[in-house]
């Protein structure tokens, strides 16, 4: 009887051991399949990693700094666009002005990342390609020069200077550009694409725009 009992116990131990091995085997098989797929199709791994980074990026810094909201609202009212659209652009362009420096590798400047030729006007002599141009600082900041060459730069605070590194001027200038690009008529996708010719950029701005609009409605309705 004692031997039969021990034999029965041994069978139970073996069964438990096999059950424990099953999830381990499945995990090993899955990881092996992923690695093998990655070796044969590295683009899949890159896309997966990119998607994870996008998800992480989108779920960080979704709170709008309160000090910017009055400027967004004033600029948005002036140019008949949603203020949350300005907030979305600000978030994407410079992470609410936390990017240091506020200058991109291709030459986009300031809080809302304007190319100099877009800010001053593409008819300015020497404006071509991406729009960095060779524009003297005194012309780049001059509202009269900007008006002459059809730029979007705005002197929002009335100090006689239109400066992409001034937060008010930058946001008003962005509102001006978006408004004239279709946002005032509700064509947000067109306006966003004109701001930056990238489908991914459009999707990212729209994602934050929707997030900020949802929060705005919640704040205003208390729901």
Helices and strands as residue ranges (DSSP letters): H 2-40, H 42-58, H 66-79, H 83-94, H 116-120, H 137-140, H 143-149, H 167-180, G 183-185, H 188-195, H 199-221
